[in-house]
Amino acid sequence: MPDMSASASLAMSHLVTLAEVDKDKVTPGVLGFIVFAVMALAVWGLMKSMTRHMNRVDFDEPAARRTGSDDATEPASSGAAEKKKQS
């Protein structure tokens, strides 16, 4: 391949530098992998716990709201309006 373009030769020079190993370079190593694995397991456990807790929540509305009774449809902060009804 004597007819390499400039971009191809630049790409090859980058690949050659990736192949070289620098012994002074710091890498995460086994300890980094263990920490990452523990964090991943913790997130998995928290997500599983959250799913269980969300499944326990009852999202059904009370029967009074579904039937449309007057007591359930009024806002909770209408104390003054209730006093006017009674008068």
C-alpha atoms as one frame of an Amber mdcrd trajectory, in Angstrom:
protein
   0.000   0.000   0.000   2.449   2.666  -1.059  -0.379   5.080  -2.026  -1.541
   5.913   1.523  -3.390   9.144   1.872  -2.503  11.646   4.583  -5.535  10.752
   6.688  -4.788   7.025   6.507  -1.184   7.539   7.590  -2.351   9.808  10.423
  -4.814   7.141  11.551  -2.083   4.497  11.447   0.231   6.677  13.528  -2.510
   7.012  16.175  -3.005   3.235  16.226   0.711   2.676  16.695   0.769   4.982
  19.730  -2.191   3.080  21.239  -0.295  -0.197  20.898   2.656   1.062  22.941
   2.363   0.451  26.677   3.688   3.051  29.075   4.820   1.389  32.306   4.576
   4.693  34.230   0.935   5.213  33.286  -1.548   4.788  36.123  -4.562   2.581
  35.376  -7.550   1.656  37.548  -6.543  -1.995  37.702  -8.276  -4.666  39.748
  -9.224  -2.332  42.593 -10.983   0.011  40.150 -12.910  -2.910  38.688 -13.939
  -4.147  42.137 -15.153  -0.682  43.171 -17.086  -0.326  39.915 -18.635  -3.788
  40.318 -19.695  -3.049  43.913 -21.267   0.250  42.834 -23.076  -1.479  39.969
 -24.442  -4.133  42.337 -25.543  -1.425  44.777 -27.439   0.433  42.041 -29.029
  -2.836  40.903 -30.127  -3.610  44.461 -31.537  -0.114  44.962 -33.490  -0.321
  41.702 -34.889  -3.724  42.696 -35.902  -2.346  46.105 -37.512   0.717  44.524
 -39.497  -1.509  42.155 -40.798  -3.569  45.095 -41.787  -0.436  47.005 -43.490
   1.099  43.960 -45.457  -2.134  43.422 -46.797  -1.895  46.978 -48.252   1.591
  46.397 -51.988   1.593  45.721 -52.672   4.007  42.876 -56.446   3.436  42.832
 -58.556   6.444  43.743 -60.966   6.172  46.648 -64.522   5.118  45.775 -65.926
   8.544  46.706 -63.837  10.247  44.030 -64.742   7.726  41.339 -68.486   8.095
  41.920 -68.271  11.885  41.796 -69.930  12.645  45.124 -70.017  16.287  46.174
 -67.856  15.831  49.267 -64.918  14.368  47.382 -64.895  16.884  44.514 -64.647
  20.008  46.668 -61.208  21.419  47.388 -59.863  20.688  50.863 -59.227  24.355
  51.654 -62.837  25.465  51.197 -63.610  25.980  54.886 -65.182  29.381  54.228
 -67.374  27.953  51.466 -68.666  25.235  53.784 -69.622  27.841  56.403 -71.588
  29.770  53.776 -73.496  26.602  52.789 -74.498  25.960  56.393 -75.768  29.542
  56.905
